[in-house]
Amino acid sequence: MKPVFATMLLLCLVLSSSLFEVSMADSGLCSSKCARRCSKAGLKYRCLKFCGICCNKCKCVPSGTYGNKHECPCYRDLKNSKGKPKCP
């Protein structure tokens, strides 16, 4: 019974570490895409914050610094509590 438990524990550790690496890769991808998207923003901190939230949820960021939201419908359609676009 102990070898089976040890094997299962090792398997769980390996799987969880691979999932952690994937999530870290996504956040790195989001931060670089959002940095490009927000490069000309007046309130860069807010732009990066909301772009990061949208990217993590939608897994995409439109190209360029403004517009092109048709490239990522999820990003385009997210709204704040007042019904205005959430994503920069």
Buried (B, 14 or more C-beta within 10 A) or exposed (E): EEEEEEEEEEEEEEEEEEEEEEEEEEEEBBBEBBBBBBEEBEEEEEBBBBBBBBBEBBEBBBEEBEEBBEEBEBBBEBEEEEEEBBBB
